[in-house]
Amino acid sequence: MCIRDSVDVLRPDVHLDYARALLETGNLEKADFEIESARLTKPAPKGMALVELSTARLRLAQGKKDLAKKALAEAQKLDPENADIKAFEIK
């Protein structure tokens, strides 16, 4: 059995975890793909908030501050009590 057979690609957190690793290593194009893959799983609102937070992190890394702010605002709207969302700042 290969690892691909044991990964549930219908779970948004799987895509977001991989996207975070890609983002941390500077692979923005692949991180974007994984974040959009997470979005396509149509997660519940709290899950979608994490997708939007990841989008904000990616857009900031891409130098797209206005798009990062828009994604962060959407994340805050979807899950206003999330500590990671509250802690993320765009200056």
Backbone as CSV, one residue per row, in Angstrom:
resi,resn,N_x,N_y,N_z,CA_x,CA_y,CA_z,C_x,C_y,C_z
1,MET,0.849,-1.171,0.000,0.000,0.000,0.000,0.895,1.235,0.000
2,CYS,0.579,2.143,-0.850,1.360,3.379,-0.871,0.649,4.434,-0.041
3,ILE,1.399,5.436,0.386,0.834,6.464,1.276,-0.356,7.177,0.642
4,ARG,-0.338,7.318,-0.665,-1.436,7.978,-1.360,-2.765,7.280,-1.071
5,ASP,-2.721,5.972,-0.878,-3.932,5.207,-0.621,-4.506,5.451,0.769
6,SER,-3.711,6.032,1.657,-4.178,6.225,3.026,-4.479,7.688,3.363
7,VAL,-4.380,8.578,2.391,-4.649,9.992,2.618,-6.053,10.317,2.134
8,ASP,-6.854,10.898,2.992,-8.225,11.259,2.641,-8.236,12.655,2.034
9,VAL,-8.236,12.729,0.715,-8.155,14.016,0.026,-9.464,14.802,0.070
10,LEU,-10.483,14.238,0.680,-11.745,14.963,0.825,-11.810,15.742,2.130
11,ARG,-10.752,15.650,2.925,-10.686,16.404,4.184,-9.895,17.683,3.956
12,PRO,-10.497,18.837,4.219,-9.787,20.093,3.986,-8.524,20.241,4.820
13,ASP,-8.513,19.698,6.034,-7.338,19.839,6.881,-6.107,19.150,6.286
14,VAL,-6.310,18.096,5.523,-5.196,17.417,4.864,-4.535,18.382,3.874
15,HIS,-5.354,19.043,3.074,-4.835,20.004,2.101,-4.193,21.210,2.797
16,LEU,-4.822,21.683,3.865,-4.293,22.864,4.553,-2.974,22.566,5.269
17,ASP,-2.843,21.377,5.831,-1.570,21.009,6.465,-0.453,20.977,5.424
18,TYR,-0.740,20.388,4.280,0.263,20.322,3.217,0.554,21.723,2.686
19,ALA,-0.484,22.528,2.532,-0.302,23.903,2.055,0.580,24.698,3.012
20,ARG,0.393,24.504,4.303,1.207,25.213,5.302,2.678,24.839,5.140
21,ALA,2.957,23.553,4.955,4.345,23.113,4.757,4.922,23.709,3.473
22,LEU,4.134,23.714,2.421,4.593,24.287,1.153,4.860,25.781,1.298
23,LEU,3.977,26.453,1.995,4.139,27.891,2.215,5.411,28.184,3.015
24,GLU,5.645,27.381,4.028,6.833,27.569,4.867,8.130,27.336,4.096
25,THR,8.076,26.532,3.052,9.275,26.269,2.248,9.334,27.152,1.005
26,GLY,8.377,28.074,0.882,8.402,29.030,-0.219,7.806,28.543,-1.519
27,ASN,7.139,27.409,-1.505,6.533,26.879,-2.719,5.101,27.412,-2.831
28,LEU,4.996,28.672,-3.213,3.709,29.372,-3.185,2.719,28.833,-4.200
29,GLU,3.190,28.450,-5.360,2.274,27.952,-6.396,1.585,26.662,-5.958
30,LYS,2.362,25.748,-5.407,1.768,24.492,-4.938,0.910,24.714,-3.695
31,ALA,1.315,25.645,-2.836,0.508,25.969,-1.660,-0.852,26.502,-2.094
32,ASP,-0.851,27.351,-3.109,-2.102,27.898,-3.642,-3.002,26.767,-4.135
33,PHE,-2.432,25.816,-4.851,-3.197,24.675,-5.351,-3.837,23.898,-4.201
34,GLU,-3.078,23.653,-3.144,-3.606,22.897,-2.006,-4.692,23.661,-1.262
35,ILE,-4.524,24.963,-1.140,-5.552,25.771,-0.471,-6.840,25.746,-1.286
36,GLU,-6.711,25.879,-2.591,-7.908,25.826,-3.444,-8.527,24.433,-3.435
37,SER,-7.697,23.405,-3.307,-8.220,22.039,-3.182,-9.031,21.901,-1.900
38,ALA,-8.545,22.506,-0.816,-9.288,22.492,0.447,-10.627,23.203,0.287
39,ARG,-10.613,24.314,-0.428,-11.848,25.076,-0.670,-12.875,24.219,-1.414
40,LEU,-12.405,23.420,-2.368,-13.295,22.593,-3.182,-13.954,21.464,-2.396
41,THR,-13.429,21.147,-1.212,-14.070,20.120,-0.378,-15.329,20.658,0.291
42,LYS,-15.559,21.958,0.172,-16.729,22.631,0.744,-16.881,22.354,2.250
43,PRO,-15.883,22.778,3.016,-15.943,22.535,4.463,-17.041,23.368,5.136
44,ALA,-17.360,22.965,6.354,-18.296,23.727,7.192,-17.696,25.106,7.448
45,PRO,-18.498,26.063,7.939,-18.008,27.431,8.122,-16.681,27.554,8.889
46,LYS,-16.512,26.816,9.969,-15.250,26.917,10.713,-14.079,26.384,9.891
47,GLY,-14.313,25.369,9.116,-13.282,24.854,8.219,-12.973,25.835,7.105
48,MET,-14.026,26.468,6.584,-13.822,27.464,5.530,-13.073,28.669,6.083
49,ALA,-13.278,28.979,7.352,-12.522,30.069,7.978,-11.032,29.772,7.942
50,LEU,-10.666,28.520,8.156,-9.252,28.138,8.102,-8.717,28.187,6.674
51,VAL,-9.569,27.866,5.715,-9.180,28.010,4.311,-8.887,29.481,4.017
52,GLU,-9.759,30.362,4.490,-9.571,31.794,4.263,-8.327,32.320,4.988
53,LEU,-8.065,31.808,6.180,-6.854,32.196,6.899,-5.614,31.769,6.115
54,SER,-5.637,30.561,5.594,-4.521,30.083,4.772,-4.369,30.937,3.528
55,THR,-5.493,31.321,2.949,-5.466,32.200,1.777,-4.824,33.533,2.147
56,ALA,-5.173,34.070,3.300,-4.589,35.340,3.743,-3.071,35.208,3.903
57,ARG,-2.621,34.122,4.493,-1.177,33.902,4.658,-0.477,33.810,3.302
58,LEU,-1.099,33.092,2.383,-0.527,32.939,1.047,-0.463,34.272,0.319
59,ARG,-1.563,35.007,0.324,-1.594,36.287,-0.388,-0.576,37.260,0.196
60,LEU,-0.389,37.234,1.498,0.615,38.093,2.117,2.022,37.686,1.642
61,ALA,2.275,36.391,1.581,3.568,35.898,1.098,3.797,36.271,-0.365
62,GLN,2.715,36.389,-1.114,2.799,36.777,-2.525,2.920,38.286,-2.700
63,GLY,2.822,39.027,-1.603,2.882,40.483,-1.676,1.564,41.115,-2.075
64,LYS,0.482,40.379,-1.939,-0.854,40.860,-2.310,-1.630,41.216,-1.036
65,LYS,-1.213,42.308,-0.434,-1.734,42.710,0.876,-3.245,42.943,0.868
66,ASP,-3.769,43.581,-0.168,-5.214,43.844,-0.220,-6.023,42.551,-0.259
67,LEU,-5.552,41.576,-1.038,-6.241,40.283,-1.101,-6.094,39.521,0.213
68,ALA,-4.958,39.680,0.871,-4.751,39.045,2.174,-5.743,39.605,3.193
69,LYS,-5.919,40.919,3.186,-6.868,41.549,4.112,-8.297,41.082,3.850
70,LYS,-8.637,40.938,2.591,-9.983,40.483,2.220,-10.215,39.053,2.723
71,ALA,-9.233,38.179,2.535,-9.359,36.798,2.996,-9.432,36.735,4.521
72,LEU,-8.631,37.546,5.193,-8.666,37.566,6.657,-10.020,38.053,7.164
73,ALA,-10.570,39.070,6.525,-11.896,39.572,6.927,-12.954,38.476,6.779
74,GLU,-12.855,37.704,5.721,-13.811,36.607,5.518,-13.619,35.531,6.589
75,ALA,-12.378,35.231,6.927,-12.104,34.253,7.985,-12.692,34.720,9.316
76,GLN,-12.515,36.003,9.624,-13.051,36.566,10.871,-14.575,36.501,10.898
77,LYS,-15.183,36.709,9.765,-16.641,36.651,9.661,-17.151,35.219,9.883
78,LEU,-16.428,34.253,9.331,-16.854,32.857,9.429,-16.629,32.256,10.805
79,ASP,-15.562,32.670,11.483,-15.248,32.112,12.805,-14.586,33.178,13.679
80,PRO,-15.388,34.103,14.193,-14.841,35.235,14.945,-14.149,34.850,16.250
81,GLU,-14.345,33.657,16.747,-13.750,33.245,18.018,-12.453,32.448,17.842
82,ASN,-12.044,32.155,16.624,-10.854,31.353,16.378,-9.595,32.115,16.806
83,ALA,-8.816,31.513,17.683,-7.628,32.177,18.232,-6.567,32.443,17.169
84,ASP,-6.386,31.509,16.228,-5.387,31.712,15.176,-5.779,32.877,14.261
85,ILE,-7.060,32.988,13.990,-7.535,34.084,13.158,-7.387,35.408,13.896
86,LYS,-7.736,35.415,15.169,-7.584,36.625,15.979,-6.135,37.083,16.055
87,ALA,-5.218,36.119,16.109,-3.799,36.444,16.291,-3.113,36.885,15.000
88,PHE,-3.686,36.555,13.865,-3.040,36.880,12.594,-3.242,38.345,12.273
89,GLU,-2.141,39.042,12.040,-2.212,40.475,11.742,-1.563,40.762,10.401
90,ILE,-2.160,41.691,9.698,-1.589,42.172,8.440,-1.284,43.652,8.656
91,LYS,-0.013,44.003,8.562,0.381,45.391,8.810,0.667,46.106,7.522
